[in-house]
Amino acid sequence: MSTAVSSRLRSPAGSAGARHERELTTLRASTSSYKSARLESLDAARGAAMLFVCMAHFADSYLYVAGAGVAGADLASVGMLASPTFVAVSGMVTGLLLVTRRKSFPHFRRKLVDRGIFLLLVGHPVLAFMGVLAGTGFYNAYRVGYITDAIAIAIIIGPWLATTLSQRSRLLLASAIFTVDWCAILFWSRGAGTSALARHYLVGLLNPADVGVNFQAFPVIPWVAVYLVGTVIGERVASYYLRERQREGHLLLAKIGLASFSFGATGKVGLMLIRHSVPNFAQAHPNLMILLSSYQKFPPGPIYICLYAGAGLLLVSGVLEAGRRGIQTAVLNQLRQIGQASLFTYIAEFYLYGVLIRRLRLAYTPLWPLLFFISVAVVLAVAVAWNSMEGNRFLTVGLAPFLERNARRRAIRLGEVPVDVHAT
């Protein structure tokens, strides 16, 4: 996601000379380097998360199709790290910018509102069009709830909540809505039709087929909770950045990741012991066992979130620290390319794996890791091409300029004129 920096100049609104100077300042600022203000290490972390997306989709489109179910299941399990990591990192970016660029944050919020609406109105149909090429039909593919839909809602309302609520309040809110969401999943009486669809997209269904739903969805509410937690983590890390103590910030992130992963791993082991030692209890409470499964992604369960988000935060802390130390710069630079073009890269790999590789129906080979790396190289090449043409500037529905004009009018009425500095 692109970032934006704005500053405010206070002067009498009626001065023509001052107005002219402000316009010149805006013009000079708007022509600043396209990449000058990007958080490069977080881009690399986002690119690393995208590799796990590729793993999951490669397993589904090649290994399972080629009959290598065991290898496919193993790779898909590793790839489950992608979603919670990507959503948490998106929240971290918001929290970090809230602290380090507080004056420009309103501009960033307006950009995210525009990007979120773009994801819903344009991104969703583009992803759904894969159904036409894959032979499943556009309607069936359009009904799917993609992770981009949940992220869209999160980036529309999350930054506003970040500016409105304290860190403690956001953590409590995230915990509350996640808990209430799962109570609704477990105890909400079954219904069909519109009610079932609303629950599927917003809350989540344990067994969609029971209410006539035959497609997957990333329910919005639990993923917004993950995003909110990410904003708090980002603020905590940013507080170290302000004091030029990046290493300690990365260490804090690693500690949070380790604690989360340890909790998830303990829960996973405990669940295994229950299934083995008290099988009657497991059989008598099947929904509870599903809730606590480390593989419960649709909708996301607490053990799944803690286990994989924890591993993802450990990965992110390692990437950030590597960036600080200037090690593995060649690898990090490639990851930054993918992370900077994260949305376009996601769409590209979606079509690469879901359409092209699936249609090729390649025979299984023990050299499949090489095939996977070749596919990643293709994704990287697409990301580099997209970044070279500054493609992220096209990911808009044009709402951000409208919101900026309204903000400028309000500022003028207050005797202030904002000068926007656009960067990504």
N, C-alpha and C positions, 0 to 999 in steps of 0.2 A: 504494500500500500504506500502511496506517495505521501510525503509530509510537506508542510508548508510553514513558512515563517513570516510573521507580520510584526510590525512595530507601530507605535503611535507617536505622532508629532502633535504637540499641543500648540495652537496658535489661533489668533482670531480668524473665524471662518470668513470674514468679509474681505480680507486682504487679497487683492488680485496677484500681487507679487508673490506672496506666500503660497497662494494656490498654484501658481505656475511652478514654483520651486518644488512643491509637493508632487506635481505631475511629473516633473523631470526625475525626481527621486524614485517615483513609482516605476517609470520607464526603465531607469538604470537597474533597479532591483529586479524587474521582471525578466531582464536579459541575463541574469546571473547564471552561472553554470548549472546545468540540469541535474548534475549529481552532487553538487557542492555540499548539500546539507543532509545527505542520506546517512542513516546509521548503519554503516557498512557491516559491522560485526553482527548486528541483528539480522541484516539481510542474509549473511552467511548462515546464521542459525536457521532462518526460515528456509534457505536452500537445502540445508541438511535434512530438515523435516520433510521437504518435498521428495527427497530420495526414498524415504520410507513409504510415501504415497506410491512411488513408482514400484517399489517392492511388492506392495499389496496388489496393485493392478497387474503387474507382471505375473504374479502367482495365479491370479484368477484367469488371465487371458491366455497364458501359455502352459504353465505347469499342470493345472487341472485339466485343461483341454487335451494335453499330451498324455494324460494318464498317470502323471507323477503326483498322485494325491498326497503322499507323505511329505515330499519336498515342498509341495504347494502349501500345505497346512503350516509347515514350519516357517516358510518365508512370509506367509500371510500373517502369522502370529507376531513376527518381528515388525511387520509393516503396520500393525495396529498402533504403534507408537505415534504415527503421523498426525492423526486428528487432534488428540488432546494437546500435543506439542504445538501444533500450528495455531490452535485457538489460544492457548496460553501465551505464546509469543506475540500474537496480535494484541492481546491485552497488555502485555509487558510494554510494547511500543507506546501504547496510549499512556500508561502510567509513567513511563520514563519521560515522555515529552511534556506531560503535565507538570513535572517537577523542573526539568531543565530548560523548558521553553514556555514558561507559564504565560508570558505576555502574548505569545503567538498562538496559544492553544485554541482560542476561539476559531481562528482561521482553519486550524487542523480539524476541528470538529465539523466545520461546514464542508470540508473536503471529504470527510468520511461519510457524512450523510449522503452526499452526491454519489460516492463510490458504492455505498450500501444499496441505494436505489438502482444503480446500474447493475449490480449483481442480481437483483431480483427481476428487473424488467428485461435485461439483455443477457446477462450471464446464464440464467436458468434456461431460457429457450435455446441458447447456443449449445449448452450441454445436452439438452433434450433432443436436439437434432441428430445426435449420435444414434438415436433409436431408429431413424430412417435408414442410415447407412448400415447399421448392425442388423436390420431386419426385424426388430422388435416393435417398430411403429412409434411415431412421434407422440401419440397420445399416451401410450404406456410409459414412455421415457419422461414425458412432461410431468406426469403425476409423481414421479420420484422426488423425494426431498433430499437435495444435495447438501453437502457440508457448507457450500458457498451460501446457501439460503440462511442457515443458522448464523454464519459469520456476518452476513449482511445485516441481520437484525441486531446482532451484538455491536457492530460498529456504528449503528445508527443511534442506539440508546445508551451504550456503554460509556462513551466519553462524557455524555451529559451527566450520567450517574456519578462518574469519577469526579466531576467538578462540583457536584451537589452534596455528595455523601463523603464522610470521612473514611479512612481506611478500615477502621473497626466496623463502621456501619455497613460498608460494602461486603466485608467478610461475613458478617451476620446475615445480610440479605442473601448472599450467594448460598450460604448453608441452609437458610430457611427455604428458599425457592427450590433448591435441589431436593431437600427432604420432603417438602409438600408435593413436589412433582412425583416422587416415588410412592408416596402415600396414595396419590391419585391413581397411579398405575396399578397398584396392588388392590385398592379397595373401591375404586370407582366402578359402579355397576356397568356391565357391558351394554353397548348400544350399537346400532348400525347407522349407515347413511352418513349424513353431514356431521353428526356428532362424533362418529368414529374417525372420520377424516381429520376433523379439528384436533382430536386427541392425538392422532398419529403424527401430525405435523408439529404440534405445540408441546404436548406432554410426553407422548410415546406409548406404544402398545407392546406388551410382552408377546402376545400371539396375534398378530394382525389378521391371520387367516380366520380366526374365530369370529371376526366381525366383517368378513368379506373383503379384507384388504390384502392385496397380493403383491405389494411393492414395498421397498424399504424407504425410510425417511430418517433424517437427522433431526430429532425434535428440538425446537428452538430453546425451550426453557432451561434444560440442564446445561446446554452449551453456553448460554448466556451466563450462567453461574460460573462456569470455568473461565470465561473471559473476564468476569469481574475479579475473580481471584488473581488472574494474570495482571490486572491493572495495579493491584496492591503490591504484588511482587515487583513489578516494574518501578513503582515509586520507591520501594525500599532500596532497590539496587541503585536507582538514580540519586538517592541521598548520598551514597558513597561517591558517585561520579562527580557531584558538585564539589566535594572536598578533595578531588583528585586522588581518591583511594579506590581505584577500579578493581584492584586485586581483591580487596576485602569485599567489595560488592559481588564479585564473581564467586568468592568463597561462600558468601551468604546464600547465593543462588544454589550452589552445590549442596549446601547443608539442607536447604528446603527440599531439593530434589531427592536427596538421600533419605530424608525422613519420610517423604511421601512414598518413595519406592519401598522402603522397609515396611511401612504400614500395609501397603498393597501386597507385598510378598508374604507378610505374616498372615494376612487374611486369606490369601490363596492357599497357603499350607494348612491353615486351620480348617478351611472348607474341605480340603482333601482328606484331612483326618476325620472330619464328621462323616463324610461319605463312606469312609472305610470302617470306622469304628461304630457309628450309629446309623446304619443304612435305613432303619425304620423312620428315624427322624427326617432324613433327607427325602424319603418317599412321601412322608406325610406333609411336607412343606416344600413342594416343588418350586413355587414362585419365589420363596425366600432363597432357595439355592440358585435360582436364575439371577436374582438381584445381586447376590454376592459373587457370582462367577467373574473371573478375571477376563473372560471373553465376552462379557455382556456389553456390547457396543451399541445396539439398537433396542431401546435407548441405553445410554451409557450408565453403567452401574458404578458404585463408589469404589469397589476394589479395582475395576478396570481403569477408572480415572486415576486413582492414586498410583497404581503400578506403572502405567504407561506414561502418564504426565510426569511422574517422578523421574523415570528414566530419561524422558525428553528434556527435563530441566537440567539433569546432569550433563546431557549432551550439549545443551545450550551454554552452560557454564564453561564447558571445555572449549567450545568454539570461541566464546568471548575472550577467554584467557589466552587462547592461541593468537587471536587477533591483537591483543594487548602486547604480547611478547614478540609479535612479528614472526612467528614460526609457521611453517607450512603455508606460506603466503600464496603459492601457486594453487594449492587446493582451495584455500579460502576464497581466492579471487573467482574461481569457477563457481563455487557455492553462492557467492554474492550475485553472480549473473543470474542464477536460477531464482534466488530469493527476491531480487529486485523485480523480476518479471513473474512473480509468484502466480498471479491470476492467469496470465496468458500461458504460463508454463503448465499450470494445472489443466487448462483446457486442451493444450497440445498433447500432453501425455494421456489424457482421457481418450482422445481419438486414436493416438498411436496404439495403445494397448487394447482399448475396447472395440476398435474397428479393424485396424490394419493387421496387427499381430493375430487377433482372434480369427480373422478371415483367412489368413495364410495357413492356419492349422499346421504349424511346423511340427515335425516328428520330434520326439523326445531325444535329447542328447545329454550325456553326463557333463558336457561342456556348456550347459545352460548358463552358468555364471558369466561366461564370455558374451553370450547373447544378451544377457541383462545389461552388461556394461556398454555394449554397443547401443542398446536402446537409450540408455542414460546419455550417451554421447550425442544422440540425435536430439534429445530433449535440451541438452546444453546448447547445441548449435542453434536451435530455435530461440532459446532465451537470449543468446548473444545477438542474434539478428534483430529481435524485438527491441532490445535495449539500445542497439546502434541507431535505430530510428526513433528513439524516445517514445516508444509505443504506449507507455502508461498514460500519456496525455490524452489518448483517445478513449480511455476507460471512464467515460463521464456521460451523464444525461443532460449536462448543461445547467444543473441546478446550483452548483457552487458559485458561479458568477452572479446569479440572481440573489443568492443569500449574501454575497459580499456587498452587492449594491445596497441591499436593505440595511446591512450593518453599517455601511458608510453613511447612509442617510441618518441613521440614529446617532452616529458619532458626530456628524455635523451639527445636529440639533443640540448636542451637548457641548459643542465648541471644540470637538476633536475630529481629526481626519486620519483614518488608518492608512498606512502605506504598506502594501502587501509585497512580500518577497517570496516568490514562488520557487520552490526547490523540491527535489525528490530524493 
